Amino acid sequence: MIVAGEMLLLACLVILARVGLISISRREQLVWLLALVFGLIARGIAFRLYVSVADEYRNARLSRLVWLAFAFNAGVLFVRGLVCNDIVAGLTDNYFHSPLRGLLNHLFSVPASVLLLSGLMGMLQSYRHAGLGTKLSRRDYVLIGISLALFGWLLIFHENLEEGHSPWIINRILQPVDLALLAAASVVSIVLHRYTAVMQGGKMAVVLRFLVLYGALTGFLVLMIQLVLPIIQRTVPFDATPLTYLWALVPWFTTLAAATRAEMTAEVMARVAKLKQTAGQRGVVVSALRVEGSS
């Protein structure tokens, strides 16, 4: 319902801008504000649900670490949303044009990317331990090759990116590190996608699909915004608004994965309670029959 509400509000902003009731600049400001508020909500929900799921695996170390990695990924990005935004930036005159903003952004982005990659790698390893081995198709190898080629292009020519000429060397280091981590997460997401076909439906397959979309879309949008879009805009006019809206919805993919996984636990608990209730009723009937038989 929250996701639908955000999409409805974004659609309303598009309509209002189209009919001229609000300006394009005003629409962009409102889209940014909606993305910030709903992104914080999404990250907060995801963190809470992932921690609850991780508590179910106290005796399974790898699985517990996987879900905690996704939880802390949401938590780190939640804090980044609070610290690295235009509201906080507006409190300092030079913050918009200072290397400090880029530093803070990547100080949170790099650990978040490490946690995302760790969670995806742990998920992949868990399925392999469970004996769900699978072979990649030719299309998977093509996608992996394209992803590595595009991210490799970014890493080679990262000097042309926003932090490529930063006066602070730490910014120039952290940005390519973050890109390399996102590239790795995208590749692992492509491999994990093959496991959804092996699972043949079920809610765990849905959880995995949401996680794959979360990992792959993050890398895809970074490539589009940092590499593809600037090239296209040099030759033809291109409206990047849809990419902005899609970026605003990315946090919900990990939240939907957490919610679906938590729903599995709730359903299991409900079934166990129902079985206990049924067993209790059967016990009462058996006791009554014994009493009647003895009489």
C-alpha positions, 0 to 999 in steps of 0.5 A: 500500500505504501509503494502504491501510494508513492507511485500514485503521488509520483504519477500526480506530479507528472500530470500536474507538470504536464498540464502546467499547474506546477513548474518542472523545477518544482516537480523535481524538488517534490520528486526528490522530497518524496524519494527521500521520505519514502526511501527512509520508510522503505529502509526502516521497514527493511532493516526491522524485518531483516533483523527479525528474519536473521533471529530465526537462524541463530543456529545457522551462522551463514544464513544469519549473516546473509540476512544481517548483511541485507539488514545493515545494508538498509540501515547504512543507506537509511543513515546516508539518506538522513545525512546526505540530502539537500535539506542538510546540505542547505544548512551549510553554504558551501556544502553543495560545492564542497568535496565534503558532500561527495565524501559523506556520500561514498563513506556510506555508499561503499559499506552499503555496497560491501554489505549488499555484495556480501548478502548476495554472495552468501545467498548464492553460497547457501543455495550451492550448499543446499545442492541447488546447482545450476548452469548459466545459459548463454544469455546469462554470460552475455549479460555478465559480459555486457555488465563487466564491459560497461562497468570496466569502461566507467572504472577506466575513465572514472576521471570523467565522473563527478568525483574524478577531479575532486580535490580530495584523493579519498573521493577519487578512490572511493568512487571507483571502489563503489563502482567495482562493488556494484559491478560485482553485485550486478554479476552475482545478481545475474547468477542468482537469477538462474536459481529462481528458475530452479526453484520453480515458484514458491515464496522463497523464489519471490524473495530471491527475485526481489533481491536480484532486482534490487542488486541488478537495478542498482547497478543498471541505474548507475550505468545509465546515469553515469555512462549511457545518459550523458552519451545520449544527451550529447546527441539527442534530447532525452528526458531522464525523468523515468530514471529518476522515478525508477531510482526512487522506487529501488529501495522498495525491492529489498523491502518487498523481499524482506516482507515476503520472507517475513510473511513466510514465517508468519504463515508457518507460525499460523499453520503450527498454531492450527495444527496444535489446535487440531491436535488439542481438539483430537486429544479432547475427543480421544479422552472423551471416548476413553471415559465413555468406553470405561463407563 
